[in-house]
Amino acid sequence: MAPSSTPATPTARPRKARGEGQWALGHREPLNPNERSKKDDNPLNVRARIENIYAHRGFSSIDPADLRGRFRWWGLYTQRKAGIDGGRTAILEPEELEDEYFMLRVRVDGGALNLAQLRAIAGISTEFGRDSADITDRQNIQLHWIRVEDMPEIWRRLEAVGLQTTEACGDCPRVVLGSPVAGVSADEVIDATPAIDEIVKRYVGDPAYSNLPRKFKSVISWLPDGPYQANDISLVGVVHPDHGPGFDLWVGGGLSTNPRLAERLGVWVPLGEIPDVWEGVIGIFRDYGYRRLRHRARLKFLLADWGVEKFREVLEKEYLGRALIDGPSPELPERPIDHIGVHKQRDGLNYIGAAPVVGRSSGTQLSKLADLTEAAGSDRVRLTPYQKLLVLDVVDDNVEGLIRGLRGIGLEARPSAWRRGTMACTGIEYCKLAIVETKARGEELVARLEERLADFDADISVHINGCPNACARTQVADIGLKGQLVMNAHGEQVEGFQIHLGGALGMAKGETAGFGRKLRGLKATADELPEYVERVARNYLDNRTDRGETFATWVMRAEEALLK
């Protein structure tokens, strides 16, 4: 048969996959301005310029690449200029939004402070920060109104008592969360503090890990009393049937605009190996993390694409050089742990957990807290990942006097459910990303609910965020409030919130971790917020099956009409 004269259809060439800026695959060329800035100069180097140049020449002398980038590696963000409303947040240039003052984060790894450290922070607040101080949900203390001229003296005072601001912000290993009762809890089998201390000693400030694709957040705790499913890496206490007490490894959690819960790698890690395993995970992130697009650069995106099996294989073969031991999942307590109130320590002393309102504090309050703590015979204060604080090592005879003293300075050890469960991010008062006010709204909300629902007999968490970035972990709260501009009844654009309901982390037996329900169009203006929360709380009380049914469980089955 004669060959056909019909020409063959050309085979389409497969499209070459676009590089994601992964160093391990040879993609070293910076793909966005942030990556170029880090390649141009290691951000850790900016401290020398702050001390030797900017502190002497003032704000106007600061190189923009340092100001809006590298300063973060030393805990410094420019503060929002007063008077700029939320409607202009997304349309103004950075230099139009920023004031000539800074927010400064002080690292408190594990949340542990002695009185010398607490007094140093308090003194810096009153002398350099207009008496501002916020307890964050990352166990940091955040100050405001800081001038670049004062940073050398601030660092001198902090470092004299063993504190630092190194990598409190930036694309680097942020503060390592730990249990606020590490070393004293009667329920703790292993104190993870030595592992946290070793990680900070080895790796914080190490140029080898100061250029990550994005931030890297950690939790290491025997007790499941921190948000371990919402972090890049978490290690939670577990007892292996053959190897005994150790830690269960979770990776790839993170919230913000693309929330994802961390996943178990299914391995058992002994205490002494935690720093090496931590280094392996952060090494994977540094080398394989996506650097092309900032909004896809967190570790959670790599884990989503790889899956836990590949992630474990790469960790073992390329970074540790050995296999990890398979391990069981952690056993959760009957109820979530928040440490508020009076609790016995393993040594027979007491710790007392107290709540400010939405984390708002001051240098004056922290100084008085130090005096009260000293008078009660203690030298140790701890911060929690829920904007609360603890005083450790209190003898029985001093408990009630300390509780009264704390109440006298605005810290409540027997708080209402509303003060206990409400958190708020920095908000439009200081943050350049915010759209709405948060701290003042949170204070108003707590006051209103304490008045209207004083005898409320259940725990409801209310997390208030000024923008979509979820610094206050809105997606995993019973009532999560995401700040945005909304229309009021008069057709005017005003501050308000999109409402998420029934989110949760797996902090206790029977709890299902998830992001809850987001009803279409469910929003409230800021002025309507107290009325809305009161209404839905009353609906929960009236319609729950019994006192044991949690708010999140009720939300999942409730009719929409009861949630509006």
Helices and strands as residue ranges (DSSP letters): G 23-25, H 33-40, G 43-45, H 46-49, I 50-54, H 55-57, G 59-61, H 64-67, G 70-74, E 76-80, G 86-88, H 94-97, E 98-106, G 109-111, E 112-114, H 115-128, E 133-135, E 141-146, G 148-150, H 151-160, E 173-177, H 193-203, G 207-209, E 216-221, G 228-230, E 233-240, E 244-251, E 263-269, G 271-273, H 274-288, G 294-296, H 299-306, H 308-314, I 315-320, E 325-326, E 341-344, E 350-354, E 360-361, H 363-375, E 380-383, E 389-394, G 396-398, H 399-408, H 417-421, E 422-424, H 439-452, E 462-465, G 474-476, E 479-487, E 493-501, E 523-525, H 529-543, H 551-557, G 560-563
